[in-house]
Amino acid sequence: MHKTRVQRMQSEDDIKKLALELIAGIAPEADITNLDPTDRLRNQFDFDSVDFMNFAVGLEQQLNLKIPEEDYPQLATLKSCVAYLKSKMDR
């Protein structure tokens, strides 16, 4: 398991890199090099509800923040995920 990343040090590129690392770990068959940042993650590869939950929990653990379940739809695309997490960390 990775160590928790320092929350305040995350740029959008850092968040994107972390999200892609988590996706690759959960769905190793995913072609993250050709990922469309505006398309839903579930549409691009075999990412079921358990995979999505593992993704959300991984983000929480790595960034040391709480993502309420009602905010999970904001994690649906890479672009919206990065924007959402950046806004939470800037608070």
C-alpha positions, 0 to 999 in steps of 0.5 A: 500500500502506498503511503498517504500523500500530503493533501496540500501538495497536490496539483491537478497533475498529481491528482490525475496521476494518482487517479490513473495509478488507482485505475490501473491497479483496480483494472489492469486491463484498462488502457489508461494511455488512451483514456478519454477524460470526459467519458465515464470511467465505466464506459471505457473499461470493465469498471463495476460498482465494486471497482468504483467503490475501491477507486473512491476508497483509494482516493480517500486513503491516498489523499486523506480526505472524506468523499461523501457517497452523494459526491461519488457521481463527481468521480465518474470521469477523470476530468470531473474527478480531478476537478472535484478533488482539487476543489475539496483539497483547496478548502 
